[in-house]
């Protein structure tokens, strides 16, 4: 008897080819995804992608030109020249990790051996990139102009205290001392976050946790809600509805409307909870937050209906939604912040709903951008929702209604 039941269940399982494929394909895809995300790609060289750094040369001297040329020759850094105001604006909007500013007086500071008028303004949300960038910059700056500063200081010291000492003897002493790594060189690269620390700015980790988790769980919820359409098909309810004056598209849009309302409510509850329990500043720009919630809810609910439209059974929907949502969440930054991923993964992330939603909430809570600056991300989310809606209508008629009338 047990063997009979076992055979029956296995036969039913393997009769649904799409469900079988998703069962075995999902772990393979996830393993591949995380392997690429964290660099575990076998014998590949895993060469680090060059960090794009804005450069604003205000000194325009021979020394500053040499600094720019030497930094641009590094494999780890790719310099992008910009005016100071434009560069700071781009960093504030999260387009670049930072801008290196070579202020006026750099040439004179090198000649006198005084602190260099240089500043690195950066986006604090990209901490890993900043750590790598700071190390590269300090090493290169020390090897180019830091040595000149040390030599200038040492020569001044010898002239003041040991007048008449031959230059070759001075050079010998400095060589033997090997002071190129001295902290007293006056290099002093000033580092400043472009986003001012204040009580109204959200915590970076909290924003990532709230936005990333909210969108990922919302996708799962909407897929589950949309699955009710397949249950109605199996129960015969959908067929009875089609005998009424309702159009097929009316049924689908009715489901989408319900999913949209529930998506909005779910996001509102999540953000209010985060405000009450963790202190997320949700009232700093209510207009931007409301518009971003609406755009995100529309994109997510439309995408959920798209998944329902291409699935023929509840089992297929479960497998399909799980693999698609997990992959989108991993690629889009819901599971792991994008700044810890390789550059290629960050480029792929733009195909994910999660990416645009998370970045939009970053703009509101972390970067303090205005509604105008956030509109492009909202537009992308609305575009995703519109495209998914149009595709869902077509697939709904083809895959679900066709089966009912078969």
C-alpha positions, 0 to 999 in steps of 0.5 A, a space after each residue: 500500500 505504501 509503495 502504491 502511494 509512493 509511486 502515485 505521488 512520484 508519477 503526479 510530480 513528474 507529470 508536471 514537467 515545468 514544476 519538475 524543472 523548477 524544482 531542480 533548476 532553482 538551486 542550480 541557479 541560486 548556487 551560480 548566482 551567489 558564486 558570481 556575486 561573491 567571486 567564487 568562479 573557479 580558476 578565474 582571476 577575479 580581477 578587481 573592477 576599477 573604481 570610478 573616482 571624480 577628480 576636480 583639479 582647482 590648482 591647475 599646476 604642474 604638481 596637480 597635473 602630475 598627481 592626476 596623471 599618476 592616479 589615472 595610470 593606476 589599474 584600480 582607479 579610473 578618474 572622471 574629470 568634472 567641475 567641483 559643483 557637478 562632481 559633488 552633486 553626482 556623489 550626493 545622488 549616488 552616481 559615483 563613490 567620491 570626488 578628489 579635490 585638488 585645491 589651489 595652493 597644492 604646488 606651494 604646499 609641496 614646495 614648502 612641505 606643508 599640509 596638502 590642500 586636498 579633500 576627498 568627498 565621498 558617499 558614506 553608503 559605499 563603505 567597502 569601495 571607500 576603504 579600497 579607494 582610500 588605501 590606493 590613494 594614500 599609497 599613490 599620493 605618498 609615493 609621488 608627492 609625499 616623498 617630495 614633502 619629506 625631502 623638503 622638510 628634511 632639507 629645511 631641518 638640516 639648513 637650520 640646524 646643520 648649516 653647510 652640510 653637503 647635499 650628498 650627505 643629506 641624501 644619504 641620511 634621508 635614504 638610510 632613515 627611509 622615512 617615506 612612510 612617515 605620518 609627519 609628512 603633512 600629507 593629511 588627505 581630508 575626508 568628508 561625507 557629502 551627506 551631513 550627519 544629522 538627526 533626521 537622516 536615516 541609519 544606513 543599515 536600517 534603510 537597507 534592512 527595511 527597504 530590501 526586506 519590504 520589497 522582497 516580502 511584498 513580491 512573495 505576498 503578491 504572488 500568493 494573492 495572485 495565486 488565488 486566480 489559479 485556485 478559482 480556475 481549478 474550482 470552476 469559479 473563474 469559468 462561472 465569472 466568464 459567463 457573466 457580463 464581465 470581460 476577461 480583462 475585468 477579472 484580471 484588472 480586478 485582481 491587480 487592483 486588489 493586489 495593488 491596494 494590499 501592496 500599498 497597505 503592506 508597505 505602509 505598515 512596514 514603514 510605520 513599524 520601522 518608524 515606531 520601533 527603530 526610529 526610521 524618519 518617515 516624515 522627513 519628505 512625506 510626498 516623496 515617500 508616498 509617491 515612491 510607495 505607490 510606484 513600488 506597489 504598482 510595479 510589484 503588483 503588476 509583476 506578481 500578476 505577470 507570474 500568475 499569468 504565465 503559470 498554469 497551476 498553483 504548483 508551477 506558480 510556487 516554484 516559478 515565483 520562488 526562483 524568480 523572486 529570490 534571484 531578483 532579490 539577490 541581484 537587486 540588493 534585497 539580500 546583500 547590499 549592492 556595494 559588496 558585489 562585483 561591478 558586473 553584478 551591480 550592472 545586472 541589478 538594474 533589471 530587478 524591481 528590487 533595485 529601483 525600489 531600494 535605490 529610491 528609498 535610499 534617495 529619500 532616507 539617506 541622500 535626502 534628495 528632492 522629489 524631482 531628483 527621485 522622479 526618474 526611479 519612480 518613472 522606471 518603476 511605473 514603466 515596469 508596472 505598465 509593461 508587466 500589465 500589458 504582458 499579463 493581459 496577453 498571457 492571461 487570455 492565451 494561457 488561462 482562458 484557452 484552458 477553460 474553453 478547451 
